[in-house]
Amino acid sequence: MFSSMVAIAAIALAGCAAPTPRIVEGSRLTIAVPGPFTSANSTTSLGTNTANEAVAELTASSFSRENGVGALVNNASFGSVQKVSDNPLKVKYTLSEKAVWSDGVAVDASDLLLAWAANSGALNTVAAKRDADGTVTNQDALNKGVYFDSNAAGSGLNLVTQLPKISDDNRAITLTFTHPFADWERVFPEQLIAAHVVMQHAMPARKYSADAAKRALVTAVQNDDAGALNPVSIFWNHGFDMTNLPSDGSLLVSSGPYVVTGAKENDSVTLTANEHFAAGPLPRVQTITLRLISDPLERAKALAAGDVDMMTADATAPLLAALHDAKNVTLLHSPASAYEHLDLSFASGGPFDPKAWGGDASRARKAREAFLLTVPRAAMLDTLVKPLQPKPAVRDSFMSVPGADAYDDIVDGNDSSRYAAVNLVRARSLLASIGATKPLTVRLLYPASDALRSAEFAQIVASAAQAGFRVTDASSAGWKQRLGDSSYDAALFAWDAGDASVNASESIFGTDGARNLNAFSNPNMDALFEQLDAEYSADKRKALMTQVEKQLFDDAYGLPLYQLPSVTAVDSTVISGVGAQPALSMLLGEYADWKPSASSPAPR
């Protein structure tokens, strides 16, 4: 049981100067985003969707955020992060006095302590059990125990098993990690949940004030009080679920530039500038409405009709055609944060699995290399991406985004050049060397009814056939559910590279990674990730990342192909200052650059 106690400082905002307003009175902006909106807590497993995350991007402040090429941009107005020691790794997270909830209550260490409790799993007394469809089968046990249903498993807070230490002024928290962790600057989720609101709703009979609620929550966490943490975890999991505007406004408290002031199920979410906000760049637009439109073509139609002012989506030929003739619409092209890639399965029983060769891993590796040498990456880029995006490029790194500081150096040393062009001669030679006298059948999984992937499939079929492969169509509408099973030998899909942390890469390529979907396992790779986790020097990390990537290419793991093309469309008569960004979250993160026109549109 945790038993240490700390005093909670009074919640006083004295001395916090009011932010200088930049709001253009009456200004409005309507942005089309994929729906539905289902929760004001985007950090639960059920709260993870695009609309919820879009709302969180505008209503939450954090220590840092990633830019378009994965670099971390610190937010000193919200707080600071300081490494206190290396062995053991101790990190102090200090909140600025400018960090204030929209109800006037300070964001303080109790909010960070709740974030640790909810996202570390350290206080959970029971785990969810799921059937093959992902349905929870032990809900009764979860309801009786302590179970925070966080989507942040493996983010780094899971490595903090000791009770965090709260500073005397209640503005800082120090975490002690069980082992080195290279991504220590970004362990807290970008959206914090207000501790006082959670505790007030978890125990309504106590009628806690905000100050008393914070003290009670800290005490419950420090004492590992399962009786108190049970209702806390239940409320944290589901108390912020909503599709319409709740009658209780405390469920919408915000630490970011905007506050939710309206919500209509499957229609829209309205956000109004937060008058208490000073923990980051100040907005100019007074009211933002997020229109919930899942179909990109319908978003384009709404923009052309003047029903929305801005949208972003993956660029497709039909979408660009729909936007091309829209009046006053500016198109901003950018590579998306998601990158297309081809994964090969190491345990499907097919030609890339050692079992198909009597356990001979060398022959399976040569079969994988031969197949990858037939993939026409340059032709796919020219025919499928160039018509949609100016100056696209093949991606030659698994871990680094083109344009990132480390990208060129990593590519120079990772041996990706062996796959720079189709090499049918080399592919045939490899197949001959392993005794493949008949065409090898490769079952290729990809999303059904997807024009881009269908075109990629057709090009791979034609090229691979010339070397001695018979590629068959294993496309499926339920392709996501099939990832990781043995029903396919190769898969075409995209990884969202918005998270550029070492931890995110390890989750894909590490033997026990949560997102390892092809049974890839290499002890040398796991050892390299252990070194990466413990390395804080940027140059040494880059060298280790290069070694990781060289191993991936040596093992013929698969191939990165290219960043998916994206487009942002803006009504230039309504807003200016909008830049091309690779993801919706990054677009919304640039809210402070947006300049509303003199004549703002009427409410819609």
N, C-alpha and C positions, 0 to 999 in steps of 0.2 A: 504494500500500500504506500502511495506517496504521502508523505506527512509534512514536508516543509511548508511553511506559510510565509507569505509576504503581505505587507500592508498595501492596500490600494489607495492611491492618491485620489483626492477629491477631483471630480470632473469640473474643472474650471477653465473657462475660455478667456479669462481676463488676459489682456496683453495681445490677443490675436487680432491683428488689424483686419478690418473688412477689406476684401479684395476690390481692386479698382475695376469698375464695371466696363465691359467692352460690348455688352449686348446691344444689338440694333433692335430697338423697341418694335414689337409687332412682326418681326421677321420670322418666317416659317420655311421649313424644308421638308419635303416628303421623299423618303428613300424606300425603294422596293427591296425587300429581303425575303429569303425563303422562310416559310412558316412551318409549323405553328409555334406560337409562343405558349409555353406550358409552365414555366417556373421562373421566379426571380432569384433562384439559387442555381447557377449554371455549373456548380462544382459537384453535384450529385450525379450518379450514373444515369438517372432518369432525366436530369436537367440538362444533359449534354445534347444540345442541338443548335443549329445555326442561329435561329431567332433568339433563343435565350442568351447565347453568347454575344449576339449583337447588342442586346439590351445591357448586358453586363459591361461590354466595352464602353458604353456611354454613362454608366452609373457607378463605376468602380475605379478607384485609384490604386496604384501599386508601386512597389519599389522600382520596378523597371518593366520594360516591354521590348519585344524584338522588332527590329526594322525589317525592311523588305529583303535583306540578304542574311538575316539571322543574327545580326550583331545586337548585343544588348545595349539599350539606351536607358541610362539611369534617370530616375525622377527624384531629384534632391528636394523638391517641394513636398513630396510625400514622406521621404525618410532616407536613411542611409544604411548600407550594409558593410560591416567591417569584420574581417577575419582576425580573430583574437589569438589563435594558436593553431599550429599544424598537427601536433601530436599530443593529445587527441585534437581533431579538428573542432574548433569552437568558433562560432560565428555570432556576432551581435547585430541585431536588426533594431534600428532606432527610428521611431516615428517623429516626424516634424510636428510642431505645434499647429501647423496649418492643416493637418489631417483631421477633419471634422465630419461627422455624419450630418446628413441634411436636417436632422431634428435638433441640431445644435450640440449634441453630445460628442465628446472627443473620441477619436479613434485612438485606442491605446493598447497596452500590452494584453489586456484581457481578450481583445479581438484576435490578436496573434496567437494567444494560448488556445483559443477555441479552434483556430485554423489548424494548429498542430494536432489537437485532440481529434478533430474530424478527419484529417487527411493523412495522419501517420499510421492509424490502425492500432496504436499502442494501447488504447484503453478498451478496444473491442473485446467483448467476452464471448462472442459467437460470430461465425462466418456464414455467409449466404451459401446455400446449396442450390444448384440449378440443374434442370433436366437438359436433354439434348437441344431443346428449343430455347434455352436460356431462361425459362420460367423458374422463379424461386419456389422451392418445394418445402422450405422450413420457415414460413413466415411467422408462425406462432412463436417459434424459438427466438426469432429476431425481435419480435414485439416484446418479449419478456427480458431480453438481455440488453447489452449495450452494443449497438451496431451503427456506425456511421457509414453510410453508403456512398463513399467518395469515389470520384472518377480519377483521383490523383495518385492511385497506387503506383509506387515505384518512382515518384517524383523527387525523392530525396528525404522528405519528412519521415518516411518509413525507416530511415537510418538513425533517427533520433528517438531512442528508447528511454533515455533518462528524462525526468521532468525538467522542462526548460526553466531557466532562472529569470525572474522578472526584476527589473531594476527598481530602485527605491522610489524613483519619480514616476513609475508606471508607464514610461514611454518607450521602454526597450525590453527586448527579450533575447536571451542568449541560448543558443542550441548547441548541444554537444553530440557529435556524430559518432557512430560506432566504428566507422573507418573512413578514410579519406574519400571525398566526394567532390569532383572537379566543378560541378555545377552548383556550388553552394550559394551563389548569388541569387538563384532563381527558384528556390525550393517552395516559397509560398505561392499559392494560387493568385492569379491576377485579381480575382474577386474575393474580398473578405466578407464574411457574414457578421452582422452586428451582434456581439455577445449579449448586450443588454436586452435586445429584442428577443433573441432566442430564449433567454432565461425567463423573461417576463411571460412568454407564451407557454413555455414548458411547465411552469408552475404558477398558473394564474391566480390560484387561491392566496398566494403569498402577497400579491399586490405590491411587488417590488418597484421602487423607484429605479431609474436608470443606474444610479450609483450602487444601490443595494443589489441590483441584479448582477452587475459586474462582479461584485465581491462574492456573491453566492456561486457564480459560475466558476470563478477562480478557485474557491474553496472545494467545490465538487471535483474539479480536475486534480487539484493537488492532493486530495485525500483519496482519489480513485474511487469515489463514492458511486457505486453502481446504481443505488436507489435513486440518486439525483440525476445521474448521467443517462439513465434509461429514457425518461421523458425528453431530456435535452437532445439525445440522438434521434429520437422519433420526430421531434419537431424540426431539427436541422434537415432531416431527410425529406420531409413532406410538407412542412408548415408553410413553405413559400411556393408550393404548387398553385398555379392559377391560370386561368385563360381569359378572365374578365377582370376589371378593376375591383380589388377587394374593398370592402367597407372599412377595414382596419388599415389606415395609412401607414402604421408602423412597419408593416410587412414590406414597404417600399423604400425604407430609408436607404440613402445613397451616400457613398463617399466620393463620387465622381462628379463630372461637370453637369450631369443632368439627373432629373428625378422623374420616375414614371408617374404621370398624372392622368393617364387614360389607357384603357385596354378593352378591345372588343374581340370576342372569340373568333379565331380564324379570319380576322379582318385587319386589325391594326393595333399598334402600341404607340401612345403619345408620350413624349418626354419634354419636360420644361427645364430651362436652365436653373441650376441649383444655386441659390443666393448665398449659401454658406461655403461654396467651393473655392478653395485657394490652393489646393494641393496639386497643382499642375497648370498647364496653359489654360487660359480663360477662353470660353467660347464667345462667338459673336451672334450666332443664330439663337433666337429665343426659344423656338419650339421646333422640335423634330418629330415627325410622325414616321414610324416604320410600318409600311404597308406590307402585309404578309401575303406574298405571291410566290408559290413554289416553282411554277413553270417559268423558265427564263424567257420564253417567247411571249408569255402573257405579261411579264414585266416590261418587255420591250413595247408591247402594244399600249400598256398603261402610260409609259413615258411618251410615246408618240401622240397619245390622246391628251396629254397634259395632266393626267391624274397623278403622276409622280414626277419628281424632278431629278432623280438620280438612281442608278442601278449598277450592279457589277455582276458578272457571270463569266463562266468559261466561254471563250469565243468559239462559235460554230458558224458555218456558212449561213444556215437559216436565220440565226440571230443577227448576224451582221447585215444581212439583207433587210431584215425587219427594221433595223436602226438606221440604215443608210439614208432613207428619204425623210426621216423625221425632222421637222423644222426646229431650228435653234438648238440642236443636240450636238454636243462635242463628244467625239469618241477618243478615249485614252487607252492605248494598248500597253499591255505589260505581260511578262511571263507570270503565270500563276504561282502560288506557293507550292502547289502540288506538282510532283514530277511523275511522268509516265515511266514505267519500268517493266522488265520481263524477269520473272522469277522462275527458277527451275526447281522441281521437287526432288529431294534427296531420299524420299521414303515412299514413293508411289508404286513401286514395283515395276516402273517403266524404265526406259533406257538410261536415265540419269541416276538411277538408284543402284548402288553396288550389288544389291541382291539379284538384279537382273543379269549380273556377270559373275555369279557364283561367289559373291563377296569380294570381288576384285575392285577395290576403290579406284585404282589407276585407270582401268578401262572405263569405268563410269565417268571419271573426270574427263577423259579424252572424248567421250561421247558428248558431254556437256560443252566442251570447248568447240568441238566440231559444229554443234548446232548454233552456238552463239556467233561463230564466224559467218554464218549464213544470214544473220539478221540485217536487213538493209536499212540501217539507222539513217544514213544520209538521205536516201531516197524517200523514206517516210517523212523526214523533216521537210524536204523540198515539196513533196506533193500534198502533205496533210497539214502542215503547220504554217509554212510560208504564206499561203493565201490568207491566213487569219491573223498573222502577227508580223510586223516589220522586223527584219534581222533576227530571226530565231537562231539558236545554236544547239547542237547536240550536247547533251549533258554527259560529262565524263567522270563524274564523281558520285559515289553513293552517299556521302556524308556532308558535302559542302555545296552550297548554291552558287551557280555562276554569278560572278560579281562580288562574292565575298572575298575578304582579304586573303584567306588561305587557299582559295580555289585553284589558282594557277599553279602554285607551288605543289599542291597535292597532286594535281593532274600530271605535272611534270615527272612525278616519281612513282605513280601508282600502277604503271604498266597498262593503262587503259588503251594505249596506242595500238596494242595488238588487235583491237576490235574497231579501229578507226574506219576500216573499209571491209566490205564483204571479201572473203578469201575462200573461194570454193575449192581451189587446188589444195590448200592446207586442210580444209574440212574433209575432203575426200581421202587425203592421205591419212588423217587421224582415224577415220572409220575403217580404212583398210588395215591399219596397224592393230586394231582390236578385233579383227576378224568379222566385221559386219558385212556379210555378203548379200544381205537383203535389206531393203529400206527399213529403217527404224521408225516405228510409229510413235508420234508425239501427240498426246491429247492436250490441246491448248484451251484453257479456260479463260473466258473474258465475259464482260457484261453483255447479255443478249440485247438485241435491238439498239445497240450503241453504234452509231455511224462511224465514229473515229476508230473504235476497237475492231469493228468489222473490216475496215479498210486496212488496218495494221495486220490483221489476221491474213487477209488475202495476199498481201505483199510477202509475209513470212512464208506462207504456203508455197508460193511460186519460187522463191529463192532457195528455200531449204530442199525442195524437191530436186534441184540440180546437183545437190551434194549427196543425196541418198537418204532423205528423211521424208516420211509420209505424215504430214501434219493434219490432224483431224479436228473437227469443230466440237469443242466441249462447252460452248457458251451456255449461259444459264441466267435466267432472271434472278435466281437465288444464289448468284455467284459468291456473295460475301459469306453466306452460311457454309459454302463448300471449301473456303480457303482453309488449308491445313489438312484436308482429308486426302485419301489416296485415289480420288476419282479423276485426277488430271496429272500431267507431267510438267506442264509449264502454265504460267498465268500472266496475263496482261492486265494491269490496273495501276492506279496512282497512289503514291504515298503523299500525304500532306507534309511538306517539309517546313511548315511554319515553326516547328519546334526544332531548333538547331542544336540542342544540348547533346552532350555525349551520352547521357542517359537514354535519350530517345533512340539513338543509333544502336546502343547496346541492347535495347529491348527488341530490335529487329534481328540483329546479327549474332547476338550472344546465344549460347546453347540453351539457356533457360529463359530467354527473353519472352516477355508476355506477348510480343507481336512477331515472334519467330513462327512463320506460317509454312515453312518448307522443310523443317527437320534438319536444317543446316547445323553442323556442329564441328568446331575445330578448336582443340585445346590451345593452340598458339593464339588464335583470335581471342579466346576468353582471357588469356594471360595479358594480351595487349590492352584489352579493355580494363583490366585491373590496374594496369599502369596508368592508363588514361584517367581513370577515376581518382588517382592519387597525384596527378601532375597538375600543377598550377601555372607553370610557365607556358605562355602562349606559343613560343617557338618549339618547345619540346612536345607540346600537345599536337602541334601541326605535324611534327615528324612522326609521332605515334599514329596519328590518323592516316598518314601516308602509308605506313606499314600495314595498318588494318585494311586499307583499300587494296594494296598490292596483294594481300592474302586473299581477298575476295575475288580479284581478277585471276589469281593463280589457281584458285579452286573452281573457277568457272561457275561462280555462284548464280550469275544472271547478268543483266545489263541495265544500267540507267539509260533512258532514251532521250527525253527532253522535258523541259518544263511545259506544262500545258499552257496554251495561250488563254489570256483573259482580256476582258474589255470592260472599262467603266464608261458609262454614258451619262452625260450631265446636260441639263437644260441651262444653257449659258445665259439665258435672260433672268434666271432666278439666283444662281450662285456662281461664284468664281473662286479661284484659289484651290480647286480640287486637283490633286495629282494622281497619276497612275500608280496603283498599288496592287501587289500580287494576291491579296486576300481581303475579304470584307472586313475582317477585324482590323487590319492595318489601315484600310480606307477610313473606317470610323475613328480610328486612333488619331487621325489628322484633323479632327473637328475644328481645332483652333485656327487652322489655315483658311477655313471657309469664310468667304465674304459675301453676305447676302446683298442682293441688288437693292437699289433705293426703293423700288416699289415691290414689296413682298406679295406673293400670291395670297389670295383669300383662303380661309380655311376650307379644307376639303372634307 
